[in-house]
């Protein structure tokens, strides 16, 4: 297949969806002809992928959001029409306040002008929740914009099981599939764990609790503080190892707990720092879901992980609680802390949970797995095969399907 992926940002820009687009494109390129259409003028090369700088509707490099017309995107597509155009969508990536009605218009024009090409939309963020007057206004046009995009699409992908069930009911005429987010941190060989710990100044007997990513309000830093205090009160010397861009608010939230703030690091160095962690803590408000790439990074590196479950946690992840990771209710910091203490006190169980998490990651969330599921849905969509029912999707399809062998990308 000829596949075009469109998103305004790519690495080296710090953008999770840009990372997702680049990593997915590289995996698809092992079997297909792939282009990425972007507004990122200084985009890093992607192995096996043609990167084309175009004016994505609503986003330009150095211009006001909403200032560009849709012509450049349609022109790039018309120059070499793909079998599938896949638009990576977050409303705020295409216009101020998440408003850009040019985008659905452009995609409807693409469909009309290129009837042999198909359109898929991958929804990373559909719209803001209604939690205040400002968001109540924004969500109105963002919901209308999403509906227009879905009407233009042959297939819609969303990043969680919960969203797949929800939007399948909203848009019964368009197939909706769950496609999770993988880790944007490649696991790379590095020094032995003990060597890495010495190199960054961690004591031989310290228990290292890992934290990776942003200090967004959805990240329950109070849970991490409670866990660190509980482990320390049990007699262990505790250090929190933080890797990410928000060292100041993290230190303020966790003080006086000892913290090693590694700051934002290149991907390879992030992988090396994971090797120094004894336990990885990833608590989220409303629970972890398949769209939490920072959670996936802990599983990927085989680090025993403690997270939370809530309204955003789907059936597949809940089924792995106690096997591939431990989950606590997202309103129960004490339970979260007890999970952490139990794993610190039992190295054999901690190692078993870490290993099971790595196996589960490879089965359900590796880029080979994600690309294989995407390919399957695109092939079915090209043949007009009906989407599976919401009940089937809700059983944890990604985790239950057998893993087909795929070429490994070096």
C-alpha positions as a Markdown table, in Angstrom:
| # | Residue | x | y | z |
|---|---|---|---|---|
| 1 | Unk | 0.0 | 0.0 | 0.0 |
| 2 | Unk | 0.9 | 3.6 | -0.4 |
| 3 | Unk | 0.2 | 5.4 | 2.9 |
| 4 | Unk | 0.4 | 9.1 | 3.7 |
| 5 | Unk | 0.4 | 10.2 | 7.3 |
| 6 | Unk | -0.3 | 13.9 | 8.0 |
| 7 | Unk | 0.5 | 15.8 | 11.2 |
| 8 | Unk | 2.0 | 19.3 | 11.7 |
| 9 | Unk | 4.8 | 18.4 | 14.0 |
| 10 | Unk | 7.6 | 15.8 | 13.9 |
| 11 | Unk | 10.8 | 15.3 | 15.9 |
| 12 | Unk | 12.9 | 17.1 | 16.9 |
| 13 | Unk | 9.8 | 19.1 | 18.1 |
| 14 | Unk | 8.7 | 18.0 | 21.6 |
| 15 | Unk | 5.3 | 16.6 | 20.6 |
| 16 | Unk | 4.0 | 13.2 | 21.6 |
| 17 | Unk | 1.7 | 12.9 | 18.5 |
| 18 | Unk | 4.7 | 13.9 | 16.3 |
| 19 | Unk | 6.7 | 11.1 | 17.9 |
| 20 | Unk | 3.8 | 8.7 | 17.4 |
| 21 | Unk | 3.6 | 9.7 | 13.7 |
| 22 | Unk | 7.3 | 9.2 | 13.1 |
| 23 | Unk | 7.6 | 5.9 | 14.9 |
| 24 | Unk | 4.4 | 4.5 | 13.2 |
| 25 | Unk | 5.6 | 5.7 | 9.8 |
| 26 | Unk | 9.0 | 4.0 | 10.3 |
| 27 | Unk | 7.4 | 0.7 | 11.2 |
| 28 | Unk | 4.9 | 0.8 | 8.3 |
| 29 | Unk | 7.7 | 1.6 | 5.9 |
| 30 | Unk | 9.2 | -1.9 | 6.4 |
| 31 | Unk | 6.3 | -3.2 | 4.3 |
| 32 | Unk | 4.7 | -0.2 | 2.5 |
| 33 | Unk | 5.5 | 3.0 | 0.6 |
| 34 | Unk | 5.1 | 5.7 | 3.3 |
| 35 | Unk | 5.2 | 9.5 | 3.2 |
| 36 | Unk | 4.7 | 11.9 | 6.1 |
| 37 | Unk | 3.2 | 15.3 | 5.3 |
| 38 | Unk | 4.2 | 17.9 | 7.9 |
| 39 | Unk | 4.6 | 21.6 | 8.6 |
| 40 | Unk | 7.8 | 20.9 | 10.5 |
| 41 | Unk | 10.5 | 22.6 | 8.4 |
| 42 | Unk | 13.4 | 21.0 | 10.3 |
| 43 | Unk | 11.9 | 17.5 | 10.7 |
| 44 | Unk | 14.4 | 14.8 | 11.4 |
| 45 | Unk | 14.8 | 12.1 | 8.7 |
| 46 | Unk | 12.7 | 8.9 | 9.2 |
| 47 | Unk | 14.3 | 5.7 | 8.0 |
| 48 | Unk | 12.6 | 4.4 | 4.8 |
| 49 | Unk | 10.0 | 7.3 | 4.8 |
| 50 | Unk | 9.7 | 10.3 | 2.6 |
| 51 | Unk | 9.1 | 13.4 | 4.7 |
| 52 | Unk | 7.3 | 16.2 | 2.8 |
| 53 | Unk | 7.0 | 19.7 | 4.2 |
| 54 | Unk | 3.6 | 21.1 | 3.3 |
| 55 | Unk | 1.2 | 23.7 | 4.7 |
| 56 | Unk | -1.1 | 21.6 | 7.0 |
| 57 | Unk | -4.4 | 23.5 | 7.3 |
| 58 | Unk | -4.2 | 25.8 | 10.3 |
| 59 | Unk | -0.6 | 25.2 | 11.4 |
| 60 | Unk | 2.6 | 26.6 | 9.9 |
| 61 | Unk | 6.1 | 27.0 | 11.0 |
| 62 | Unk | 6.4 | 30.6 | 12.3 |
| 63 | Unk | 2.8 | 31.6 | 11.3 |
| 64 | Unk | -0.3 | 32.2 | 13.3 |
| 65 | Unk | -2.5 | 29.1 | 13.7 |
| 66 | Unk | -5.3 | 29.2 | 11.2 |
| 67 | Unk | -3.4 | 31.4 | 8.7 |
| 68 | Unk | -2.7 | 28.8 | 6.0 |
| 69 | Unk | -5.0 | 27.6 | 3.4 |
| 70 | Unk | -5.7 | 24.0 | 2.7 |
| 71 | Unk | -4.2 | 24.1 | -0.8 |
| 72 | Unk | -0.7 | 22.9 | 0.0 |
| 73 | Unk | -1.9 | 19.7 | 1.7 |
| 74 | Unk | -4.2 | 18.8 | -1.1 |
| 75 | Unk | -1.5 | 19.7 | -3.6 |
| 76 | Unk | 0.9 | 17.3 | -2.0 |
| 77 | Unk | -1.6 | 14.5 | -1.9 |
| 78 | Unk | -2.7 | 15.1 | -5.5 |
| 79 | Unk | 1.0 | 14.9 | -6.7 |
| 80 | Unk | 1.1 | 11.3 | -5.7 |
| 81 | Unk | -2.3 | 10.0 | -4.5 |
| 82 | Unk | -2.0 | 7.4 | -1.7 |
| 83 | Unk | -4.2 | 4.4 | -1.1 |
| 84 | Unk | -4.7 | 5.8 | 2.4 |
| 85 | Unk | -4.3 | 9.2 | 3.9 |
| 86 | Unk | -4.2 | 9.0 | 7.7 |
| 87 | Unk | -4.6 | 12.3 | 9.5 |
| 88 | Unk | -3.3 | 12.4 | 13.1 |
| 89 | Unk | -5.8 | 14.6 | 14.9 |
| 90 | Unk | -5.7 | 16.8 | 18.0 |
| 91 | Unk | -7.8 | 19.9 | 17.6 |
| 92 | Unk | -5.2 | 22.2 | 19.2 |
| 93 | Unk | -2.6 | 21.1 | 16.7 |
| 94 | Unk | -4.6 | 22.6 | 13.9 |
| 95 | Unk | -5.8 | 26.0 | 15.2 |
| 96 | Unk | -6.1 | 28.4 | 18.0 |
| 97 | Unk | -8.5 | 27.1 | 20.7 |
| 98 | Unk | -8.8 | 23.9 | 18.7 |
| 99 | Unk | -10.9 | 25.6 | 16.0 |
| 100 | Unk | -10.1 | 25.1 | 12.3 |
| 101 | Unk | -13.1 | 24.4 | 10.1 |
| 102 | Unk | -10.8 | 24.4 | 7.1 |
| 103 | Unk | -9.5 | 21.0 | 8.1 |
| 104 | Unk | -12.8 | 19.0 | 7.5 |
| 105 | Unk | -13.4 | 21.1 | 4.4 |
| 106 | Unk | -9.9 | 20.2 | 3.1 |
| 107 | Unk | -10.5 | 16.5 | 3.8 |
| 108 | Unk | -13.9 | 16.5 | 2.1 |
| 109 | Unk | -12.2 | 18.1 | -0.9 |
| 110 | Unk | -9.6 | 15.3 | -0.9 |
| 111 | Unk | -12.3 | 12.6 | -0.9 |
| 112 | Unk | -14.1 | 14.3 | -3.8 |
| 113 | Unk | -11.0 | 14.8 | -5.9 |
| 114 | Unk | -9.4 | 11.4 | -5.3 |
| 115 | Unk | -12.2 | 8.8 | -5.1 |
| 116 | Unk | -9.7 | 5.9 | -5.3 |
| 117 | Unk | -7.9 | 7.1 | -2.1 |
| 118 | Unk | -9.3 | 6.4 | 1.3 |
| 119 | Unk | -9.2 | 8.6 | 4.4 |
| 120 | Unk | -8.6 | 7.6 | 8.0 |
| 121 | Unk | -8.5 | 9.9 | 11.0 |
| 122 | Unk | -6.6 | 8.9 | 14.1 |
| 123 | Unk | -8.1 | 10.9 | 17.0 |
| 124 | Unk | -5.6 | 11.4 | 19.8 |
| 125 | Unk | -7.7 | 14.1 | 21.5 |
| 126 | Unk | -11.4 | 14.5 | 20.4 |
| 127 | Unk | -12.3 | 17.7 | 22.4 |
| 128 | Unk | -11.9 | 19.3 | 25.8 |
| 129 | Unk | -14.1 | 18.1 | 28.6 |
| 130 | Unk | -16.9 | 20.4 | 30.0 |
| 131 | Unk | -15.3 | 21.5 | 33.3 |
| 132 | Unk | -15.7 | 25.3 | 33.1 |
| 133 | Unk | -17.3 | 28.0 | 31.1 |
| 134 | Unk | -14.2 | 28.4 | 28.8 |
| 135 | Unk | -14.1 | 24.7 | 28.0 |
| 136 | Unk | -17.9 | 24.6 | 27.6 |
| 137 | Unk | -17.5 | 27.1 | 24.7 |
| 138 | Unk | -14.5 | 25.4 | 23.1 |
| 139 | Unk | -16.0 | 21.9 | 23.3 |
| 140 | Unk | -19.0 | 23.0 | 21.3 |
| 141 | Unk | -17.1 | 23.8 | 18.2 |
| 142 | Unk | -14.6 | 21.1 | 18.7 |
| 143 | Unk | -17.4 | 18.5 | 18.9 |
| 144 | Unk | -18.9 | 19.9 | 15.7 |
| 145 | Unk | -15.5 | 19.8 | 14.0 |
| 146 | Unk | -15.0 | 16.2 | 15.1 |
| 147 | Unk | -18.3 | 15.2 | 13.7 |
| 148 | Unk | -17.4 | 16.8 | 10.3 |
| 149 | Unk | -14.1 | 15.0 | 10.2 |
| 150 | Unk | -15.8 | 11.7 | 11.0 |
| 151 | Unk | -18.3 | 12.2 | 8.2 |
| 152 | Unk | -15.4 | 12.7 | 5.8 |
| 153 | Unk | -13.6 | 9.6 | 6.9 |
| 154 | Unk | -13.8 | 6.0 | 5.8 |
| 155 | Unk | -12.3 | 4.8 | 9.1 |
| 156 | Unk | -11.7 | 6.4 | 12.5 |
| 157 | Unk | -9.1 | 5.3 | 15.0 |
| 158 | Unk | -9.1 | 6.3 | 18.7 |
| 159 | Unk | -6.4 | 5.5 | 21.3 |
| 160 | Unk | -8.5 | 3.8 | 24.0 |
| 161 | Unk | -11.1 | 1.1 | 24.2 |
| 162 | Unk | -13.4 | 3.4 | 26.1 |
| 163 | Unk | -13.4 | 6.0 | 23.3 |
| 164 | Unk | -13.9 | 3.3 | 20.7 |
| 165 | Unk | -17.1 | 2.1 | 22.4 |
| 166 | Unk | -18.3 | 5.7 | 23.0 |
| 167 | Unk | -17.7 | 7.0 | 19.5 |
| 168 | Unk | -19.0 | 3.9 | 17.8 |
| 169 | Unk | -22.4 | 4.8 | 19.4 |
| 170 | Unk | -22.0 | 8.5 | 18.3 |
| 171 | Unk | -21.1 | 7.7 | 14.7 |
| 172 | Unk | -22.7 | 4.3 | 13.7 |
| 173 | Unk | -22.2 | 5.0 | 10.0 |
| 174 | Unk | -18.3 | 5.1 | 10.3 |
| 175 | Unk | -16.2 | 2.2 | 11.6 |
| 176 | Unk | -14.4 | 3.1 | 14.8 |
| 177 | Unk | -11.4 | 1.1 | 16.0 |
| 178 | Unk | -9.1 | 1.3 | 19.1 |
| 179 | Unk | -5.5 | 1.7 | 18.2 |
| 180 | Unk | -3.3 | 2.3 | 21.3 |
| 181 | Unk | -0.3 | 4.6 | 21.8 |
| 182 | Unk | 3.1 | 2.9 | 22.1 |
| 183 | Unk | 6.3 | 4.1 | 23.8 |
| 184 | Unk | 8.2 | 6.9 | 22.1 |
| 185 | Unk | 11.4 | 5.8 | 24.0 |
| 186 | Unk | 13.4 | 3.1 | 22.2 |
| 187 | Unk | 14.9 | 0.6 | 24.5 |
| 188 | Unk | 18.6 | 0.7 | 23.8 |
| 189 | Unk | 21.5 | -1.3 | 25.2 |
| 190 | Unk | 23.4 | 0.5 | 28.0 |
| 191 | Unk | 25.6 | 0.0 | 31.0 |
| 192 | Unk | 24.6 | -2.7 | 33.5 |
| 193 | Unk | 22.1 | -1.6 | 36.0 |
| 194 | Unk | 24.5 | -1.2 | 38.9 |
| 195 | Unk | 27.0 | 0.7 | 36.7 |
| 196 | Unk | 24.2 | 3.1 | 35.6 |
| 197 | Unk | 23.2 | 3.7 | 39.2 |
| 198 | Unk | 26.7 | 4.5 | 40.3 |
| 199 | Unk | 27.2 | 6.8 | 37.3 |
| 200 | Unk | 24.2 | 9.0 | 38.2 |
| 201 | Unk | 25.0 | 9.0 | 42.0 |
| 202 | Unk | 22.6 | 6.5 | 43.4 |
| 203 | Unk | 23.7 | 4.6 | 46.6 |
| 204 | Unk | 24.0 | 0.9 | 46.5 |
| 205 | Unk | 21.2 | 0.3 | 49.0 |
| 206 | Unk | 18.8 | 3.0 | 47.9 |
| 207 | Unk | 15.4 | 2.1 | 46.6 |
| 208 | Unk | 14.8 | 4.0 | 43.4 |
| 209 | Unk | 11.2 | 5.0 | 42.5 |
| 210 | Unk | 11.0 | 6.1 | 38.9 |
| 211 | Unk | 8.9 | 9.0 | 37.5 |
| 212 | Unk | 8.9 | 9.9 | 33.8 |
| 213 | Unk | 7.1 | 12.5 | 31.8 |
| 214 | Unk | 5.3 | 15.8 | 32.5 |
| 215 | Unk | 3.8 | 17.2 | 35.7 |
| 216 | Unk | 0.4 | 17.6 | 34.0 |
| 217 | Unk | -2.5 | 17.9 | 36.5 |
| 218 | Unk | -3.6 | 14.4 | 35.4 |
| 219 | Unk | -0.4 | 13.0 | 36.9 |
| 220 | Unk | -1.1 | 12.3 | 40.6 |
| 221 | Unk | 2.1 | 13.5 | 42.2 |
| 222 | Unk | 0.5 | 13.3 | 45.7 |
| 223 | Unk | 0.2 | 9.5 | 45.2 |
| 224 | Unk | 4.0 | 9.3 | 44.4 |
| 225 | Unk | 4.7 | 11.3 | 47.6 |
| 226 | Unk | 2.6 | 9.0 | 49.7 |
| 227 | Unk | 4.2 | 5.9 | 48.2 |
| 228 | Unk | 7.7 | 7.3 | 48.7 |
| 229 | Unk | 6.9 | 8.2 | 52.4 |
| 230 | Unk | 5.4 | 4.7 | 53.0 |
| 231 | Unk | 8.4 | 2.9 | 51.6 |
| 232 | Unk | 10.8 | 5.2 | 53.6 |
| 233 | Unk | 8.8 | 4.6 | 56.8 |
| 234 | Unk | 9.3 | 0.8 | 56.3 |
| 235 | Unk | 13.1 | 1.4 | 56.8 |
| 236 | Unk | 14.3 | 1.7 | 53.2 |
| 237 | Unk | 16.5 | 4.5 | 51.9 |
| 238 | Unk | 14.3 | 6.0 | 49.1 |
| 239 | Unk | 15.3 | 8.2 | 46.1 |
| 240 | Unk | 12.8 | 9.4 | 43.4 |
| 241 | Unk | 14.5 | 9.5 | 40.0 |
| 242 | Unk | 12.6 | 12.0 | 37.8 |
| 243 | Unk | 13.2 | 12.2 | 34.0 |
| 244 | Unk | 11.3 | 15.0 | 32.3 |
| 245 | Unk | 11.0 | 18.7 | 31.7 |
| 246 | Unk | 9.2 | 19.8 | 34.9 |
| 247 | Unk | 11.7 | 19.3 | 37.7 |
| 248 | Unk | 10.7 | 22.4 | 39.7 |
| 249 | Unk | 7.1 | 21.5 | 40.2 |
| 250 | Unk | 8.0 | 17.9 | 40.8 |
| 251 | Unk | 10.5 | 18.8 | 43.5 |
| 252 | Unk | 8.0 | 21.2 | 45.1 |
| 253 | Unk | 5.3 | 18.5 | 45.2 |
| 254 | Unk | 7.5 | 15.8 | 46.6 |
| 255 | Unk | 9.8 | 17.8 | 49.0 |
| 256 | Unk | 11.5 | 16.8 | 51.3 |
| 257 | Unk | 11.8 | 13.4 | 49.7 |
| 258 | Unk | 15.2 | 13.0 | 48.1 |
| 259 | Unk | 14.9 | 13.5 | 44.3 |
| 260 | Unk | 17.4 | 13.0 | 41.5 |
| 261 | Unk | 16.2 | 15.3 | 38.8 |
| 262 | Unk | 17.7 | 14.1 | 35.5 |
| 263 | Unk | 15.8 | 16.7 | 33.5 |
| 264 | Unk | 14.6 | 16.3 | 29.9 |
| 265 | Unk | 17.0 | 13.8 | 28.1 |
| 266 | Unk | 17.5 | 12.4 | 24.7 |
| 267 | Unk | 15.6 | 9.2 | 24.1 |
| 268 | Unk | 18.6 | 6.9 | 24.4 |
| 269 | Unk | 19.6 | 8.4 | 27.8 |
| 270 | Unk | 16.0 | 8.1 | 29.0 |
| 271 | Unk | 16.2 | 4.4 | 28.3 |
| 272 | Unk | 19.5 | 4.2 | 30.2 |
| 273 | Unk | 17.9 | 5.9 | 33.2 |
| 274 | Unk | 15.0 | 3.4 | 33.3 |
| 275 | Unk | 17.7 | 0.8 | 34.0 |
| 276 | Unk | 18.5 | 2.5 | 37.3 |
| 277 | Unk | 14.9 | 2.2 | 38.6 |
| 278 | Unk | 13.7 | -0.4 | 41.0 |
| 279 | Unk | 10.0 | 0.5 | 40.6 |
| 280 | Unk | 8.2 | 2.7 | 38.2 |
| 281 | Unk | 5.3 | 4.8 | 39.5 |
| 282 | Unk | 2.7 | 6.1 | 37.0 |
| 283 | Unk | -0.5 | 7.2 | 38.7 |
| 284 | Unk | -3.1 | 9.1 | 36.6 |
| 285 | Unk | -6.3 | 10.9 | 37.5 |
| 286 | Unk | -9.3 | 8.9 | 36.2 |
| 287 | Unk | -7.0 | 5.9 | 35.7 |
| 288 | Unk | -4.4 | 4.7 | 33.2 |
| 289 | Unk | -5.5 | 4.0 | 29.6 |
| 290 | Unk | -4.0 | 2.8 | 26.3 |
| 291 | Unk | -3.0 | 6.3 | 25.4 |
| 292 | Unk | -0.5 | 6.9 | 28.2 |
| 293 | Unk | 2.9 | 6.5 | 26.5 |
| 294 | Unk | 4.8 | 7.2 | 29.7 |
| 295 | Unk | 3.1 | 4.2 | 31.3 |
| 296 | Unk | 4.0 | 2.0 | 28.3 |
| 297 | Unk | 7.7 | 3.0 | 28.7 |
| 298 | Unk | 7.9 | 1.3 | 32.1 |
| 299 | Unk | 6.4 | -1.9 | 30.7 |
| 300 | Unk | 8.7 | -1.8 | 27.7 |
| 301 | Unk | 11.8 | -1.7 | 29.9 |
| 302 | Unk | 10.7 | -4.5 | 32.2 |
| 303 | Unk | 10.4 | -2.3 | 35.3 |
| 304 | Unk | 7.6 | -3.4 | 37.7 |
| 305 | Unk | 5.0 | -0.6 | 37.4 |
| 306 | Unk | 2.3 | 0.6 | 39.7 |
| 307 | Unk | -0.5 | 2.8 | 38.2 |
| 308 | Unk | -4.2 | 3.6 | 38.9 |
| 309 | Unk | -7.5 | 2.5 | 37.5 |
| 310 | Unk | -10.5 | 4.7 | 37.0 |
| 311 | Unk | -13.2 | 5.6 | 34.4 |
| 312 | Unk | -10.6 | 5.8 | 31.6 |
| 313 | Unk | -9.2 | 2.3 | 32.2 |
| 314 | Unk | -10.5 | -0.2 | 29.8 |
| 315 | Unk | -11.2 | -4.0 | 30.2 |
| 316 | Unk | -7.9 | -5.2 | 28.6 |
| 317 | Unk | -5.8 | -3.2 | 31.1 |
| 318 | Unk | -8.0 | -4.2 | 34.1 |
| 319 | Unk | -7.5 | -7.8 | 33.1 |
| 320 | Unk | -3.7 | -7.4 | 33.5 |
| 321 | Unk | -3.9 | -6.0 | 37.0 |
| 322 | Unk | -1.8 | -8.2 | 39.3 |
| 323 | Unk | -0.1 | -9.9 | 36.4 |
| 324 | Unk | 1.7 | -7.3 | 34.2 |
| 325 | Unk | 1.5 | -4.4 | 36.7 |
| 326 | Unk | -0.5 | -3.3 | 39.8 |
| 327 | Unk | -3.4 | -0.9 | 39.7 |
| 328 | Unk | -4.9 | 1.0 | 42.6 |
| 329 | Unk | -8.2 | 3.0 | 42.6 |
| 330 | Unk | -7.4 | 6.5 | 41.4 |
| 331 | Unk | -8.9 | 8.0 | 44.6 |
| 332 | Unk | -7.0 | 5.7 | 47.0 |
| 333 | Unk | -3.4 | 6.9 | 47.6 |
| 334 | Unk | -3.0 | 4.5 | 50.5 |
| 335 | Unk | -3.7 | 1.5 | 48.3 |
| 336 | Unk | -1.3 | 2.8 | 45.7 |
| 337 | Unk | 1.4 | 3.2 | 48.4 |
| 338 | Unk | 0.8 | -0.3 | 49.7 |
| 339 | Unk | 1.2 | -1.7 | 46.2 |
| 340 | Unk | 4.5 | 0.0 | 45.9 |
| 341 | Unk | 5.7 | -1.2 | 49.3 |
| 342 | Unk | 4.7 | -4.8 | 48.6 |
| 343 | Unk | 6.8 | -4.8 | 45.4 |
| 344 | Unk | 9.8 | -3.2 | 47.1 |
| 345 | Unk | 9.6 | -5.8 | 49.9 |
| 346 | Unk | 9.4 | -8.7 | 47.5 |
| 347 | Unk | 12.2 | -8.6 | 44.8 |
| 348 | Unk | 11.1 | -11.9 | 43.3 |
| 349 | Unk | 7.6 | -10.8 | 42.7 |
| 350 | Unk | 8.9 | -7.4 | 41.5 |
| 351 | Unk | 11.0 | -9.2 | 38.9 |
| 352 | Unk | 8.1 | -11.4 | 37.8 |
| 353 | Unk | 5.8 | -8.4 | 37.4 |
| 354 | Unk | 8.4 | -6.5 | 35.4 |
| 355 | Unk | 8.9 | -9.5 | 33.1 |
| 356 | Unk | 5.2 | -10.0 | 32.6 |
| 357 | Unk | 4.8 | -6.3 | 31.8 |
| 358 | Unk | 7.5 | -6.5 | 29.1 |
| 359 | Unk | 5.8 | -9.5 | 27.5 |
| 360 | Unk | 2.4 | -7.8 | 27.6 |
| 361 | Unk | 3.9 | -4.6 | 26.0 |
| 362 | Unk | 5.5 | -6.6 | 23.2 |
| 363 | Unk | 2.2 | -8.4 | 22.6 |
| 364 | Unk | -0.1 | -5.4 | 22.7 |
| 365 | Unk | 1.8 | -2.1 | 22.5 |
| 366 | Unk | 5.0 | -2.5 | 20.5 |
| 367 | Unk | 5.1 | -0.5 | 17.2 |
| 368 | Unk | 5.1 | -3.8 | 15.3 |
| 369 | Unk | 1.9 | -4.8 | 17.0 |
| 370 | Unk | 0.3 | -1.3 | 16.5 |
| 371 | Unk | 1.3 | -1.2 | 12.8 |
| 372 | Unk | 0.0 | -4.8 | 12.3 |
| 373 | Unk | -3.4 | -3.8 | 13.7 |
| 374 | Unk | -3.6 | -0.7 | 11.7 |
| 375 | Unk | -2.7 | -2.6 | 8.5 |
| 376 | Unk | -5.4 | -5.1 | 9.2 |
| 377 | Unk | -8.0 | -2.4 | 9.6 |
| 378 | Unk | -6.9 | -0.6 | 6.5 |
| 379 | Unk | -7.0 | -3.8 | 4.4 |
| 380 | Unk | -10.5 | -4.6 | 5.8 |
| 381 | Unk | -11.6 | -1.0 | 5.0 |
| 382 | Unk | -10.3 | -1.2 | 1.5 |
| 383 | Unk | -12.4 | -4.4 | 0.9 |
| 384 | Unk | -15.4 | -3.0 | 2.7 |
| 385 | Unk | -15.3 | -5.6 | 5.5 |
| 386 | Unk | -17.6 | -4.5 | 8.4 |
| 387 | Unk | -16.1 | -3.3 | 11.7 |
| 388 | Unk | -16.2 | -5.7 | 14.6 |
| 389 | Unk | -19.0 | -5.0 | 17.1 |
| 390 | Unk | -18.4 | -2.8 | 20.2 |
| 391 | Unk | -18.8 | -5.8 | 22.4 |
| 392 | Unk | -15.9 | -7.6 | 20.7 |
| 393 | Unk | -13.7 | -4.5 | 21.0 |
| 394 | Unk | -14.5 | -4.2 | 24.7 |
| 395 | Unk | -13.1 | -7.7 | 25.4 |
| 396 | Unk | -9.5 | -6.5 | 25.0 |
| 397 | Unk | -9.0 | -7.4 | 21.3 |
| 398 | Unk | -5.4 | -6.2 | 21.2 |
| 399 | Unk | -4.3 | -8.3 | 24.1 |
| 400 | Unk | -6.2 | -11.4 | 23.0 |
| 401 | Unk | -5.3 | -11.7 | 19.3 |
| 402 | Unk | -2.3 | -13.9 | 18.5 |
| 403 | Unk | 0.8 | -11.9 | 17.6 |
| 404 | Unk | 1.8 | -12.4 | 14.0 |
| 405 | Unk | 5.5 | -12.4 | 13.3 |
| 406 | Unk | 6.6 | -9.1 | 11.8 |
| 407 | Unk | 10.1 | -7.9 | 10.6 |
| 408 | Unk | 12.0 | -6.3 | 13.4 |
| 409 | Unk | 13.1 | -2.7 | 12.8 |
| 410 | Unk | 16.7 | -2.1 | 13.9 |
